[in-house]
Amino acid sequence: MTNAAMRSLLGSAAFAADQPTVPELEQDTLAAGWTVEPSGALLLVGHRPERVRDIPAEALGDGEYEINDVHVSLDDLGRETADFLPRAAARGLYFARRMLAAARGLPGSETLLAAVAIHVDVDDEDFALQGATIRFFSRRGSYPQWFDELETYTREAIAVLDLSDPTT
């Protein structure tokens, strides 16, 4: 599922120009993988707080969303180049797909989603500070449902991926 802004980036010739890379800090997150909490919550090991409160079954998705929040740096992509935004989208999607693939087979992973957001409002004074934001959560208990209406987001290119995505 994607919004118009993400579809535009995916349709860009620059999107497929080169293999996406992941900065070193985020490579550590990829390498650390996932853990399954006693509550059944799927948490990224690299983002798991030292003291995790027990996430109740009725709020698993919301709890995962709050913890599994990854900022992927785009600093090395050169914001001044015309292909910056398509390359940013490629990096965010690549990271999300790698993490989803790593979760395959874990209890609850069949409902796992990754929401990838790239800030596309180049007139925003904070545009240069933006990275790719990827959040992972499952459709168990309460979970963020605002991604059901992706077209309402005009300042972000958004894609929501799951394990059924053919590239995962």
C-alpha positions in Angstrom: 0.0 0.0 0.0 1.5 3.4 -1.0 0.3 7.0 -1.2 0.6 9.1 -4.3 3.9 10.7 -3.2 5.5 7.3 -2.7 4.1 6.0 -6.1 5.7 9.0 -7.7 9.1 8.2 -6.2 8.8 4.5 -7.0 8.1 5.5 -10.6 11.2 7.6 -10.9 14.0 6.2 -13.1 16.4 7.1 -10.3 14.7 4.7 -8.0 16.2 1.6 -9.6 19.5 3.3 -10.5 21.6 1.5 -7.8 21.4 -1.0 -5.0 20.4 0.8 -1.8 22.8 0.8 1.1 22.2 1.1 4.8 24.4 3.3 7.0 26.5 1.6 9.7 24.3 2.4 12.7 21.3 0.9 11.0 23.3 -2.1 9.9 23.7 -2.9 13.6 19.9 -2.9 13.9 19.7 -5.3 10.9 22.3 -7.6 12.5 20.7 -7.6 15.9 17.3 -8.7 14.5 14.2 -9.4 16.5 13.1 -10.7 19.9 9.8 -12.0 21.0 8.7 -10.7 24.4 6.8 -12.9 26.9 3.7 -10.9 26.0 4.3 -11.9 22.3 5.4 -8.5 21.2 7.8 -8.4 18.4 10.6 -6.0 19.2 13.7 -4.9 17.4 16.6 -6.0 19.6 18.6 -2.8 18.8 15.6 -0.6 19.8 14.3 -2.5 22.8 14.4 -0.4 25.9 16.3 -1.8 28.9 13.1 -2.1 30.9 10.2 -3.1 28.7 6.8 -2.8 30.4 4.6 -5.8 29.7 2.6 -4.9 26.6 -0.9 -6.2 27.1 -2.4 -8.4 24.4 -5.1 -5.8 23.7 -2.4 -3.2 22.8 0.4 -5.3 21.1 0.4 -3.3 17.9 0.5 0.1 19.6 3.2 -1.0 21.9 5.4 -2.4 19.1 4.8 0.8 17.1 6.2 3.0 19.9 9.3 0.9 20.4 10.1 -0.2 16.9 10.7 3.3 15.6 13.8 3.5 13.4 15.4 6.6 11.9 17.5 5.7 8.9 20.0 8.4 8.1 20.0 9.9 4.6 23.0 12.2 5.2 25.2 10.5 2.7 22.7 10.7 -0.2 23.3 14.3 -1.2 20.0 16.2 -0.6 21.0 18.7 -3.4 20.8 16.1 -6.1 17.7 15.5 -8.2 17.6 11.8 -7.3 17.7 12.3 -3.6 14.1 11.5 -2.8 13.9 8.3 -4.9 17.2 7.1 -3.4 15.8 8.0 0.1 12.7 5.9 -0.7 14.8 3.0 -1.9 16.9 3.0 1.3 13.8 3.1 3.5 12.1 0.3 1.6 15.2 -1.8 1.5 15.7 -1.5 5.2 12.0 -2.3 5.9 12.1 -5.4 3.6 15.2 -6.7 5.2 13.8 -6.4 8.7 10.5 -8.0 7.7 12.3 -10.9 6.1 14.3 -11.4 9.3 11.1 -11.6 11.3 9.6 -14.3 9.0 8.6 -17.4 11.1 8.5 -15.6 14.4 5.2 -15.9 16.4 3.0 -13.1 15.3 5.1 -12.2 12.2 2.3 -13.0 9.8 0.6 -9.8 10.9 3.8 -7.7 11.0 3.7 -4.4 9.0 6.4 -1.8 8.2 5.4 1.8 7.6 8.1 3.6 5.7 7.9 7.4 5.6 10.1 9.9 3.6 9.5 13.6 4.1 9.0 15.1 0.7 8.1 18.7 1.6 11.3 20.3 0.3 10.1 23.8 1.3 10.0 22.8 5.0 12.8 24.5 6.9 13.6 21.2 8.6 13.8 19.2 5.4 17.5 18.9 5.6 17.2 17.2 9.0 14.8 14.5 7.8 15.7 10.8 7.5 13.7 7.8 6.6 11.3 6.8 9.4 10.4 3.1 9.6 8.1 1.8 12.2 7.2 -1.9 12.7 4.0 -3.1 14.3 1.6 -6.0 14.1 -2.1 -6.1 13.6 -2.7 -7.6 17.0 -4.7 -5.9 19.6 -4.9 -2.2 19.1 -2.5 -0.8 16.4 -2.1 2.4 14.4 -5.0 2.5 11.9 -4.2 5.9 10.5 -2.2 4.1 7.7 -5.6 3.0 6.3 -5.9 6.5 4.7 -2.5 7.1 3.1 -3.7 9.6 0.6 -4.3 12.1 3.5 -0.5 12.4 3.8 0.8 14.9 1.3 4.1 15.9 3.0 5.4 12.4 3.3 5.8 9.6 0.8 4.5 6.5 2.7 4.5 2.8 2.0 3.1 0.1 4.3 4.6 -3.3 3.7 3.9 -6.8 5.1 5.4 -10.2 4.6 3.3 -10.9 1.6 5.1 -8.1 -0.3 6.8 -10.1 -3.2 10.2 -8.5 -2.5 10.3 -9.4 1.2 
